[in-house]
Amino acid sequence: MKFSEFWLREWVNLAIDSNTLADQMTMAGLEVNSIEPVAGNFTGVVIGKIVECRPHINNDKLFITTVDIGDKILHNIACEAKNCRKNLIVAVATTGAVLPVTFKKSNFVSEGILCSFPTLGIEGNNNYIIELPEDAPIGKDIREYLQLEDNILDINITPNRTDCLGLLGIAREISVFNRINLKKTINNTVLPVINDKIFIGVDVADACPRYLGRIVKNININIRTPLWMKEKLRRCGYQSIDAIIDITNYVLLELGQPTHIFDFDSIESGILVRYARKNELLTLVNGSNITLTSDTLVIADYSKVLSIAGIIVGANSCINYSSTCNLFLECAFFNPLIITGAARRYKLRTNTLHRYERGVDPTMQQLAIERVTELLVAICGGQPGPVMDITSKIIQSNTIILHRKKLDRIIGHIIKNDDVNDLLTRIGCKVRRYTKEDYWQVTAPIWRFDISIEEDLIEEIARLYGYNMIPSVPVRANLTISPSSESLQLARVKMLLVDRGYQETIIYSFVDPKKQALFHPYQVPLVLQSPISSNRSVMRLSLWTGLIDTLIYNQNRQQQRIRLFESGFCFIPDNKNEIGIRQDFMFAGVITGTLFNEYWDKEQKLVDFYDIKGDIEAIFDILGKLEDIEFRVQQHPALHPGQSAAIYFQKEFIGFIGVIHPEIEAKLNLKSRTLVFEFLWDKVIKCKVHKIIDISKFPANRRDIAIVVSDNVAVADIINECKKVIGNQLVNITIFDIWYGIKKGFKSIAISLILQNKNHTLEEKEITDIIDKCIFYLKIKFNAYLRNENSIKLLNKNTSLLIHKY
């Protein structure tokens, strides 16, 4: 934001120079980018009056003027400016003047130069000379008259300090630092001359808590903006347009409160603040049309939309310089979120929008509409009506509790209670001290939206007290931070995999959309608006894409035996989530190549499904949750249909394991069989660990059985049935052989059962009964039978007994 130093000094009487002021503002958080003089370095330029102006006889583009500069001598000066005319008050560079620009040598004799703004090193149009007011004193130095010793300060205002988007806010901030009161206040009330009113209806109080309007009739729309106002606007980076717009911009810069002006005669019946109807149109001044959505806040009358609230006025209600004589002034407080949404939707940027989307002082509207009226009547004339104030919702200041202990702990320095009271009071807070409880109850000023929590108050105290006043002390902190149980378990699993030959990778969450589509063809990923490259333009749906990329990278560098793992977030589309996306913390791995490193006495066997399955079982074993997992046959588009499975934890799906599908393997040019796994880490780690049980003092007994079942019976289902039937006396079960040579469509499974009782030694009869019962129920559920015929006879003989016992 740019502003005039002299304009600021009209508000606050500062006894400091420009550089000190800039340093002070920077320390206050309003960083000063630059200080630039408003004009170039010149001397000898005074105010004069053209008493005669005639065209040159040999050059129709040149005027010969006679100019009075107050020295009792009339000076003949040549001028080519288009606006040169008799009785014009101008800036005259007299003989001997020093100017910041050079001129071409002319064939015409001239006793001076009639100056344009660029002649004096000021931005402007070089084809027009400066036109000064009629009451400008002839002969006075132009630098003094236009206050050209002024400087333009360019500052950065952070998004949280919207209160400083006006001279009032900046002056208020500087006055706090210098412990002085504001020199200038604006509280003029313009009394109504007419009683004209119009109906104002606010249908959406949350979007527009306050709306003020005023009618001003019989104004002169073609009055030129006074030079003093033009100069102040120019020094703030605003170009003068016309008196009406200049006045609203002036008040915007002065108070930070936007106002809008409509042609009153174009308004039918009344003003309605409402949301737009679907596909409603608004035509802008440049002739373009905007199709409005139903969540756009608009200002309308009973037949049409007049403007998008707080952003831009439509062509059907803007000022017509040939016919407008009656105005409707609008000044409102709009919900910043509503305004910001509309601005982004229609890609509109205006100075008023910049204020509204950050938030304005909800008490400033009355002051601003009175100030606009005051300037409007003073410059353009007119008859103001009464102010119509529709306040639907009163915005409350934030009340915060500030604890003494927290203040001391965060700042690291003790500031006296009286100083804390003084500092907070100076920025406009209402402060009440509770000595016994050792805290302050602080009500923030209504214009400070950024003060909402205790830490905000502490920041303000430190800023006003002076960061340089807080002594430097060594940091004191508890260096021993206890890790969470979740992070410890993750670290244990990582170390386990490292011990098993894996290496951890940390990969971008951004992946190649084409490669990811191979693994997840039916899911739509989150697309990045500004990707770092085309092959990292979407968020990952799983860790497989990044792991396979890393595997390929290593294979291309002659690495044959590769084992990698990664843990991290994946980003899954989810309509049930508020933001439409769900973050899942996953754990995944990939292996390829031989089972062991090359060695003279080791067989070079390629890894297979059971190797990576063993790694997963080792993970769950170290977590104490091996009994809770099972592998079920389930298809995945990225995995081999005959060598893959779903991972279930406590009967809930958590992931997949398997060999990469041959088609994908070929497309990615993988060198050998590649296996992957991935599961939801959070679902596993948040589950309670099983209760520890005492080890039995009595001996364990092993019994082996071999059963024949159909090929489509899952081994995991057989194991689960054995556990269910035998119960707590089964301490371990192992599959030690599977044979497919018995007959087509069947397989033989050899099972080892370890039996043990906690209270006594199992006798042979008890063991036999347990085994018989287990075999019987395997026959019932899976149509299983023993490979030993004698066992089959025994099974049939004891059927009724087994049912009775079970």
CORHUHU-V298114 format. One record per residue. N is the residue number from 0. RES is the residue in one small letter. SS is DSSP state (@ for helix, = for strand, . for the rest). PSI is psi in radians with two decimals (999 if undefined). OMEGA is omega as a letter, one per 20 degrees, with the letter a starting at -180 (none if undefined). Layout:
((N/RES/SS/PSI/OMEGA) (N/RES/SS/PSI/OMEGA))
This chain:
((0/m/./2.36/r) (1/k/=/2.54/r) (2/f/=/2.83/a) (3/s/=/2.31/r) (4/e/@/-0.71/r) (5/f/@/-0.66/r) (6/w/@/-0.71/r) (7/l/@/-0.71/a) (8/r/@/-0.28/r) (9/e/@/-0.47/a) (10/w/@/-0.61/a) (11/v/./2.24/a) (12/n/./1.75/a) (13/l/./2.31/r) (14/a/./0.73/r) (15/i/./2.72/a) (16/d/./3.11/a) (17/s/@/-0.74/a) (18/n/@/-0.69/r) (19/t/@/-0.70/r) (20/l/@/-0.76/r) (21/a/@/-0.75/r) (22/d/@/-0.72/a) (23/q/@/-0.71/r) (24/m/@/-0.69/r) (25/t/@/-0.74/r) (26/m/@/-0.45/r) (27/a/./-0.13/a) (28/g/./0.01/r) (29/l/./1.46/a) (30/e/=/2.22/a) (31/v/=/2.08/r) (32/n/=/-0.70/a) (33/s/=/2.75/r) (34/i/=/2.02/a) (35/e/=/2.41/r) (36/p/=/2.60/a) (37/v/./-0.30/a) (38/a/./2.88/r) (39/g/./3.11/a) (40/n/./1.90/a) (41/f/./2.81/r) (42/t/=/2.83/r) (43/g/=/0.42/r) (44/v/=/2.14/a) (45/v/=/3.01/r) (46/i/=/2.34/r) (47/g/=/2.98/r) (48/k/=/2.29/r) (49/i/=/1.93/a) (50/v/=/-0.30/r) (51/e/=/2.47/a) (52/c/=/2.10/a) (53/r/=/2.57/r) (54/p/=/2.60/r) (55/h/./2.46/a) (56/i/./-0.43/a) (57/n/./-0.05/a) (58/n/./1.88/a) (59/d/./-0.14/r) (60/k/./-0.06/a) (61/l/./2.43/r) (62/f/=/2.46/r) (63/i/=/2.10/a) (64/t/=/2.70/r) (65/t/=/2.15/a) (66/v/=/2.35/r) (67/d/=/2.11/r) (68/i/./0.29/r) (69/g/./0.20/r) (70/d/./0.32/r) (71/k/./0.26/r) (72/i/./2.35/r) (73/l/=/2.31/a) (74/h/=/2.35/r) (75/n/=/2.09/a) (76/i/=/2.28/r) (77/a/=/2.51/a) (78/c/=/2.42/r) (79/e/./0.04/a) (80/a/./2.49/a) (81/k/./-0.46/a) (82/n/./0.24/r) (83/c/./2.23/a) (84/r/./2.91/a) (85/k/./2.54/r) (86/n/./0.14/r) (87/l/./2.37/r) (88/i/=/2.18/a) (89/v/=/2.98/r) (90/a/=/2.19/a) (91/v/=/2.17/r) (92/a/=/1.97/a) (93/t/=/3.02/r) (94/t/=/2.26/a) (95/g/=/-0.03/a) (96/a/=/2.59/r) (97/v/=/2.12/a) (98/l/./2.71/a) (99/p/./0.01/r) (100/v/./2.84/r) (101/t/./2.74/a) (102/f/./2.60/r) (103/k/./2.56/r) (104/k/./2.33/a) (105/s/./2.68/r) (106/n/./-0.11/a) (107/f/./2.39/r) (108/v/./2.22/a) (109/s/./2.40/a) (110/e/./0.45/r) (111/g/=/-3.01/r) (112/i/=/2.30/r) (113/l/=/2.08/a) (114/c/./2.42/r) (115/s/./3.03/r) (116/f/./-0.79/r) (117/p/@/-0.48/r) (118/t/@/-0.55/a) (119/l/@/0.20/r) (120/g/./0.43/a) (121/i/./2.43/a) (122/e/./2.35/r) (123/g/./-2.97/a) (124/n/./2.13/a) (125/n/./-0.20/a) (126/n/./-0.08/a) (127/y/./2.32/r) (128/i/./2.82/a) (129/i/./2.28/r) (130/e/./2.03/a) (131/l/=/2.77/r) (132/p/./2.70/a) (133/e/./-0.44/a) (134/d/./0.17/r) (135/a/./2.31/a) (136/p/./2.11/r) (137/i/./2.35/r) (138/g/./-0.18/a) (139/k/./2.51/r) (140/d/=/2.26/a) (141/i/@/-0.54/r) (142/r/@/-0.70/r) (143/e/@/-0.73/a) (144/y/@/-0.76/a) (145/l/./0.10/r) (146/q/./0.93/a) (147/l/./0.10/r) (148/e/./0.06/a) (149/d/./2.81/r) (150/n/=/2.66/r) (151/i/=/2.11/r) (152/l/=/2.26/r) (153/d/=/2.05/a) (154/i/=/2.71/r) (155/n/=/2.22/r) (156/i/./2.07/a) (157/t/./2.68/a) (158/p/./-0.43/a) (159/n/./-0.24/a) (160/r/./1.00/r) (161/t/@/-0.36/r) (162/d/@/-0.27/a) (163/c/@/0.30/r) (164/l/./0.37/r) (165/g/./2.74/a) (166/l/@/-0.61/r) (167/l/@/-0.80/a) (168/g/@/-0.72/r) (169/i/@/-0.77/r) (170/a/@/-0.69/r) (171/r/@/-0.72/a) (172/e/@/-0.76/a) (173/i/@/-0.66/r) (174/s/@/-0.60/r) (175/v/@/-0.77/a) (176/f/@/-0.52/a) (177/n/@/0.06/r) (178/r/./0.77/r) (179/i/./2.82/r) (180/n/./2.77/r) (181/l/./2.36/a) (182/k/./-0.55/a) (183/k/./2.39/r) (184/t/./2.64/r) (185/i/./1.91/r) (186/n/./0.46/a) (187/n/./2.33/r) (188/t/./2.12/r) (189/v/./2.02/a) (190/l/./2.43/r) (191/p/./2.45/r) (192/v/./-0.52/r) (193/i/./2.88/a) (194/n/./0.27/a) (195/d/./2.30/r) (196/k/./2.94/r) (197/i/./2.61/r) (198/f/=/2.35/r) (199/i/=/2.12/r) (200/g/=/2.26/r) (201/v/=/1.88/a) (202/d/./-0.32/a) (203/v/./1.52/a) (204/a/./-0.60/a) (205/d/./-0.59/a) (206/a/./-0.52/a) (207/c/./1.45/a) (208/p/./-0.45/a) (209/r/=/2.35/r) (210/y/=/2.18/r) (211/l/=/2.46/r) (212/g/=/2.74/r) (213/r/=/2.44/r) (214/i/=/2.32/r) (215/v/=/2.12/a) (216/k/=/2.75/r) (217/n/./0.85/r) (218/i/./2.79/r) (219/n/./1.80/a) (220/i/./-0.33/a) (221/n/./0.16/r) (222/i/./2.45/r) (223/r/./2.56/r) (224/t/./2.32/r) (225/p/./2.60/a) (226/l/@/-0.68/a) (227/w/@/-0.63/r) (228/m/@/-0.73/r) (229/k/@/-0.75/a) (230/e/@/-0.74/r) (231/k/@/-0.71/r) (232/l/@/-0.75/a) (233/r/@/-0.71/a) (234/r/@/-0.24/r) (235/c/./0.12/r) (236/g/./0.25/a) (237/y/./2.31/r) (238/q/./2.37/r) (239/s/./2.32/a) (240/i/./-1.08/r) (241/d/./2.99/a) (242/a/@/-0.72/a) (243/i/@/-0.91/a) (244/i/@/-0.66/r) (245/d/@/-0.66/r) (246/i/@/-0.77/r) (247/t/@/-0.66/r) (248/n/@/-0.64/r) (249/y/@/-0.81/r) (250/v/@/-0.60/r) (251/l/@/-0.79/r) (252/l/@/-0.60/a) (253/e/@/-0.83/a) (254/l/@/-0.26/a) (255/g/./0.17/a) (256/q/./2.09/r) (257/p/./2.61/r) (258/t/./2.68/r) (259/h/=/2.59/a) (260/i/=/2.25/r) (261/f/=/2.73/r) (262/d/=/1.93/a) (263/f/@/-0.64/a) (264/d/@/-0.25/r) (265/s/@/-0.11/a) (266/i/./2.23/a) (267/e/./2.01/r) (268/s/./-0.67/a) (269/g/=/3.12/a) (270/i/=/2.32/r) (271/l/=/2.20/r) (272/v/=/1.95/a) (273/r/=/3.05/r) (274/y/=/2.57/a) (275/a/./2.65/r) (276/r/./2.64/a) (277/k/./2.27/r) (278/n/./0.32/r) (279/e/./2.53/a) (280/l/=/2.55/r) (281/l/=/2.14/r) (282/t/=/2.23/a) (283/l/./2.98/a) (284/v/./-0.58/a) (285/n/./0.05/r) (286/g/./-0.17/r) (287/s/./2.67/a) (288/n/=/2.48/r) (289/i/=/2.20/r) (290/t/=/2.02/a) (291/l/./2.56/r) (292/t/./2.88/a) (293/s/./-0.12/r) (294/d/./0.35/r) (295/t/./2.17/r) (296/l/=/2.27/a) (297/v/=/2.77/r) (298/i/=/2.18/a) (299/a/=/2.87/r) (300/d/./-2.75/a) (301/y/./-0.08/a) (302/s/./-0.26/a) (303/k/./2.90/r) (304/v/=/2.30/r) (305/l/=/-0.62/a) (306/s/=/2.79/r) (307/i/=/2.11/a) (308/a/./2.17/r) (309/g/./0.05/a) (310/i/./-1.05/a) (311/i/=/2.50/a) (312/v/=/2.47/r) (313/g/./2.89/a) (314/a/./-0.46/a) (315/n/./-0.09/a) (316/s/./0.09/a) (317/c/./2.97/a) (318/i/./2.32/r) (319/n/./2.04/a) (320/y/./-0.09/r) (321/s/./-0.29/a) (322/s/./-0.38/a) (323/t/./2.26/r) (324/c/./-0.19/r) (325/n/./2.33/a) (326/l/=/2.67/r) (327/f/=/2.09/a) (328/l/=/2.36/r) (329/e/=/2.35/r) (330/c/=/2.16/a) (331/a/=/2.91/r) (332/f/=/2.00/a) (333/f/./2.63/r) (334/n/./2.11/a) (335/p/@/-0.63/a) (336/l/@/-0.64/r) (337/i/@/-0.75/a) (338/i/@/-0.78/a) (339/t/@/-0.74/a) (340/g/@/-0.76/a) (341/a/@/-0.69/a) (342/a/@/-0.74/r) (343/r/@/-0.65/a) (344/r/@/-0.72/a) (345/y/@/0.06/r) (346/k/./0.88/r) (347/l/./2.47/r) (348/r/./2.16/r) (349/t/./2.87/r) (350/n/@/-0.64/r) (351/t/@/-0.68/r) (352/l/@/-0.74/a) (353/h/@/-0.65/r) (354/r/@/-0.83/a) (355/y/@/-0.68/a) (356/e/@/-0.34/r) (357/r/@/-0.32/r) (358/g/./2.34/r) (359/v/./2.87/r) (360/d/./2.07/a) (361/p/./-0.08/r) (362/t/./0.05/a) (363/m/./-0.21/a) (364/q/@/-0.73/a) (365/q/@/-0.80/a) (366/l/@/-0.73/a) (367/a/@/-0.75/a) (368/i/@/-0.57/r) (369/e/@/-0.69/a) (370/r/@/-0.74/r) (371/v/@/-0.75/r) (372/t/@/-0.78/a) (373/e/@/-0.84/a) (374/l/@/-0.67/a) (375/l/@/-0.81/a) (376/v/@/-0.68/a) (377/a/@/-0.61/a) (378/i/@/-0.78/a) (379/c/@/-0.06/a) (380/g/./-2.88/r) (381/g/./2.91/a) (382/q/=/1.90/a) (383/p/=/2.54/r) (384/g/./-3.06/r) (385/p/./2.70/r) (386/v/./2.26/r) (387/m/=/2.02/a) (388/d/=/1.98/r) (389/i/=/1.70/r) (390/t/=/1.87/a) (391/s/./-0.44/a) (392/k/./2.21/a) (393/i/./2.17/r) (394/i/./2.23/a) (395/q/./2.60/r) (396/s/./2.70/r) (397/n/./2.30/r) (398/t/=/2.22/a) (399/i/=/2.51/r) (400/i/=/2.18/r) (401/l/=/2.03/a) (402/h/=/2.38/a) (403/r/@/-0.78/a) (404/k/@/-0.73/a) (405/k/@/-0.67/r) (406/l/@/-0.85/a) (407/d/@/-0.68/a) (408/r/@/-0.73/a) (409/i/@/-0.75/a) (410/i/@/-0.58/a) (411/g/./0.33/a) (412/h/./2.46/a) (413/i/./2.06/r) (414/i/./2.32/a) (415/k/./2.61/r) (416/n/@/-0.74/a) (417/d/@/-0.65/r) (418/d/@/-0.67/r) (419/v/@/-0.80/r) (420/n/@/-0.79/a) (421/d/@/-0.80/a) (422/l/@/-0.76/a) (423/l/@/-0.63/r) (424/t/@/-0.64/a) (425/r/@/-0.54/r) (426/i/./0.08/r) (427/g/./0.12/r) (428/c/./2.61/r) (429/k/=/2.12/a) (430/v/=/2.34/r) (431/r/=/2.17/a) (432/r/=/2.28/r) (433/y/=/1.74/a) (434/t/./-0.78/a) (435/k/./-0.79/a) (436/e/./-0.19/r) (437/d/./0.90/r) (438/y/=/2.93/r) (439/w/=/2.49/r) (440/q/=/2.03/a) (441/v/=/2.22/r) (442/t/=/2.02/a) (443/a/./2.64/r) (444/p/./2.56/a) (445/i/./-0.46/a) (446/w/./-0.10/a) (447/r/./1.45/r) (448/f/./-0.40/a) (449/d/./-0.16/r) (450/i/./1.75/a) (451/s/./-0.31/a) (452/i/./2.99/a) (453/e/@/-0.69/a) (454/e/@/-0.54/r) (455/d/@/-0.73/r) (456/l/@/-0.72/r) (457/i/@/-0.69/r) (458/e/@/-0.76/r) (459/e/@/-0.74/r) (460/i/@/-0.81/r) (461/a/@/-0.70/a) (462/r/@/-0.79/a) (463/l/@/-0.60/r) (464/y/@/-0.58/r) (465/g/./2.00/r) (466/y/@/-0.55/r) (467/n/@/-0.21/r) (468/m/@/-0.18/r) (469/i/./2.04/a) (470/p/./2.61/r) (471/s/./2.22/r) (472/v/./2.65/r) (473/p/./2.53/r) (474/v/./2.32/r) (475/r/./2.14/a) (476/a/./2.69/r) (477/n/./1.87/a) (478/l/./-0.22/r) (479/t/./1.83/a) (480/i/./2.09/a) (481/s/./2.14/r) (482/p/./2.68/r) (483/s/./2.75/r) (484/s/@/-0.59/r) (485/e/@/-0.77/a) (486/s/@/-0.59/r) (487/l/@/-0.73/a) (488/q/@/-0.65/r) (489/l/@/-0.73/r) (490/a/@/-0.69/r) (491/r/@/-0.77/a) (492/v/@/-0.71/r) (493/k/@/-0.77/r) (494/m/@/-0.64/r) (495/l/@/-0.83/a) (496/l/@/-0.63/r) (497/v/@/-0.74/r) (498/d/@/-0.45/r) (499/r/./0.22/r) (500/g/./0.10/r) (501/y/./2.81/r) (502/q/=/2.43/a) (503/e/=/2.47/r) (504/t/./2.63/r) (505/i/./1.97/a) (506/i/./2.72/r) (507/y/./2.57/r) (508/s/./-0.16/r) (509/f/=/2.32/a) (510/v/=/2.99/r) (511/d/./2.12/a) (512/p/@/-0.57/a) (513/k/@/-0.76/r) (514/k/@/-0.70/a) (515/q/@/-0.60/a) (516/a/@/-0.44/r) (517/l/@/-0.65/a) (518/f/@/-0.52/a) (519/h/./1.23/a) (520/p/./-0.31/a) (521/y/./0.15/r) (522/q/./2.49/r) (523/v/./2.08/a) (524/p/./2.97/r) (525/l/./2.13/a) (526/v/=/2.33/r) (527/l/./2.40/r) (528/q/./-0.62/a) (529/s/./1.30/a) (530/p/./2.68/r) (531/i/./-0.40/r) (532/s/./2.90/a) (533/s/@/-0.49/r) (534/n/@/0.19/r) (535/r/@/0.96/a) (536/s/./-0.05/r) (537/v/=/2.75/r) (538/m/=/2.55/a) (539/r/./2.46/r) (540/l/./-0.39/r) (541/s/./3.03/a) (542/l/./-0.16/a) (543/w/@/-0.73/a) (544/t/@/-0.84/r) (545/g/@/-0.69/r) (546/l/@/-0.75/r) (547/i/@/-0.68/r) (548/d/@/-0.81/a) (549/t/@/-0.68/r) (550/l/@/-0.79/r) (551/i/@/-0.73/r) (552/y/@/-0.75/a) (553/n/@/-0.65/r) (554/q/@/-0.66/r) (555/n/./-0.18/r) (556/r/./0.58/r) (557/q/./0.43/r) (558/q/./2.18/a) (559/q/./-0.73/r) (560/r/./1.90/a) (561/i/=/2.29/r) (562/r/=/2.03/a) (563/l/=/2.63/r) (564/f/=/2.77/r) (565/e/=/2.61/r) (566/s/=/2.48/a) (567/g/=/3.09/a) (568/f/=/2.49/r) (569/c/=/2.73/a) (570/f/=/1.84/a) (571/i/=/2.22/r) (572/p/=/2.30/a) (573/d/./1.86/a) (574/n/./-0.34/r) (575/k/./-0.33/r) (576/n/./2.61/a) (577/e/./-0.73/a) (578/i/./0.09/r) (579/g/./0.14/a) (580/i/=/2.54/a) (581/r/=/2.39/r) (582/q/=/2.05/r) (583/d/=/2.29/r) (584/f/=/2.03/a) (585/m/=/2.76/r) (586/f/=/2.23/a) (587/a/=/2.77/r) (588/g/=/2.85/r) (589/v/=/2.44/r) (590/i/=/2.65/r) (591/t/=/2.84/r) (592/g/./-2.69/a) (593/t/=/2.79/a) (594/l/./-0.67/r) (595/f/./2.79/r) (596/n/./2.69/a) (597/e/./2.22/a) (598/y/./2.64/a) (599/w/./-0.49/a) (600/d/./0.25/r) (601/k/./2.35/r) (602/e/./2.32/a) (603/q/./1.44/a) (604/k/./2.31/r) (605/l/=/2.59/r) (606/v/./2.61/r) (607/d/./-3.05/a) (608/f/@/-0.70/a) (609/y/@/-0.38/r) (610/d/@/-0.83/a) (611/i/@/-0.51/r) (612/k/@/-0.68/r) (613/g/@/-0.61/r) (614/d/@/-0.73/r) (615/i/@/-0.75/r) (616/e/@/-0.61/r) (617/a/@/-0.65/r) (618/i/@/-0.85/a) (619/f/@/-0.47/r) (620/d/@/-0.75/a) (621/i/@/-0.41/r) (622/l/./-0.09/a) (623/g/./0.46/a) (624/k/./0.42/a) (625/l/@/-0.60/a) (626/e/@/-0.27/a) (627/d/@/-0.10/a) (628/i/=/2.68/r) (629/e/=/2.75/a) (630/f/=/2.18/a) (631/r/=/2.56/r) (632/v/./2.12/a) (633/q/./2.42/a) (634/q/./2.55/r) (635/h/./2.33/a) (636/p/./-0.35/a) (637/a/./-0.09/a) (638/l/=/2.70/r) (639/h/=/2.20/a) (640/p/=/-0.43/a) (641/g/=/-0.06/a) (642/q/=/0.91/r) (643/s/=/2.82/a) (644/a/=/2.76/r) (645/a/=/2.55/r) (646/i/=/2.22/r) (647/y/=/2.39/r) (648/f/=/2.06/a) (649/q/./0.76/r) (650/k/./0.22/r) (651/e/=/2.33/a) (652/f/=/2.30/r) (653/i/=/-0.23/a) (654/g/=/-2.92/a) (655/f/=/2.75/r) (656/i/=/2.53/r) (657/g/=/-3.12/r) (658/v/=/2.41/r) (659/i/=/2.39/a) (660/h/./2.38/a) (661/p/@/-0.64/a) (662/e/@/-0.75/r) (663/i/@/-0.67/r) (664/e/@/-0.73/a) (665/a/@/-0.74/a) (666/k/@/-0.62/a) (667/l/./-0.04/r) (668/n/./0.77/r) (669/l/./2.42/a) (670/k/./-0.53/a) (671/s/./-3.14/a) (672/r/./2.29/a) (673/t/=/2.29/a) (674/l/=/2.54/a) (675/v/=/2.77/r) (676/f/=/2.73/r) (677/e/=/2.40/r) (678/f/=/2.79/r) (679/l/=/1.92/a) (680/w/@/-0.73/a) (681/d/@/-0.65/a) (682/k/@/-0.50/r) (683/v/@/-0.82/a) (684/i/@/-0.46/a) (685/k/./-0.09/r) (686/c/./2.48/a) (687/k/./2.51/r) (688/v/./2.51/r) (689/h/./2.57/r) (690/k/./2.39/r) (691/i/./2.37/r) (692/i/./2.70/a) (693/d/./2.58/r) (694/i/./2.32/a) (695/s/./2.50/r) (696/k/./-0.19/a) (697/f/./2.68/a) (698/p/./2.65/r) (699/a/./2.71/a) (700/n/=/2.37/r) (701/r/=/2.34/r) (702/r/=/2.35/r) (703/d/=/2.39/r) (704/i/=/2.62/r) (705/a/=/2.08/a) (706/i/=/2.70/r) (707/v/=/2.23/r) (708/v/=/2.95/r) (709/s/=/2.67/a) (710/d/./-0.56/a) (711/n/./0.06/r) (712/v/./2.19/a) (713/a/./2.40/r) (714/v/@/-0.65/a) (715/a/@/-0.62/r) (716/d/@/-0.65/r) (717/i/@/-0.77/r) (718/i/@/-0.79/a) (719/n/@/-0.66/r) (720/e/@/-0.69/r) (721/c/@/-0.75/r) (722/k/@/-0.71/a) (723/k/@/-0.74/a) (724/v/@/-0.81/a) (725/i/@/-0.62/r) (726/g/@/-2.52/a) (727/n/@/-0.30/a) (728/q/@/-0.17/r) (729/l/=/1.91/a) (730/v/=/-0.31/r) (731/n/=/2.53/r) (732/i/=/2.32/a) (733/t/=/2.43/r) (734/i/=/2.01/a) (735/f/=/-0.03/r) (736/d/=/2.46/r) (737/i/=/2.21/a) (738/w/=/2.25/a) (739/y/./0.12/a) (740/g/./0.13/a) (741/i/./-0.94/r) (742/k/./2.80/a) (743/k/./2.31/r) (744/g/./0.04/a) (745/f/=/2.84/r) (746/k/=/2.66/r) (747/s/=/2.26/a) (748/i/=/2.16/r) (749/a/=/2.17/a) (750/i/=/2.33/r) (751/s/=/2.18/a) (752/l/=/2.15/r) (753/i/=/2.05/a) (754/l/=/2.46/a) (755/q/./2.45/r) (756/n/./2.47/a) (757/k/./-0.37/a) (758/n/./-0.40/a) (759/h/./2.93/r) (760/t/./2.26/a) (761/l/./2.32/r) (762/e/./2.86/a) (763/e/@/-0.69/a) (764/k/@/-0.72/r) (765/e/@/-0.75/a) (766/i/@/-0.76/a) (767/t/@/-0.75/r) (768/d/@/-0.71/r) (769/i/@/-0.80/a) (770/i/@/-0.74/r) (771/d/@/-0.73/r) (772/k/@/-0.72/r) (773/c/@/-0.79/a) (774/i/@/-0.70/a) (775/f/@/-0.81/a) (776/y/@/-0.40/r) (777/l/@/-0.63/r) (778/k/@/-0.75/a) (779/i/@/-0.78/a) (780/k/@/-0.65/a) (781/f/@/0.11/a) (782/n/./0.66/a) (783/a/./2.67/r) (784/y/=/2.71/a) (785/l/=/2.57/r) (786/r/./-0.33/r) (787/n/./2.09/a) (788/e/@/-0.63/r) (789/n/@/-0.61/r) (790/s/@/-0.56/r) (791/i/@/-0.75/r) (792/k/@/-0.75/r) (793/l/@/-0.67/r) (794/l/@/-0.78/a) (795/n/@/-0.63/a) (796/k/@/-0.65/a) (797/n/./0.28/a) (798/t/@/-0.87/a) (799/s/@/-0.68/r) (800/l/@/-0.74/a) (801/l/@/-0.72/a) (802/i/@/-0.72/a) (803/h/@/-0.78/a) (804/k/@/-0.69/a) (805/y/./999/none))
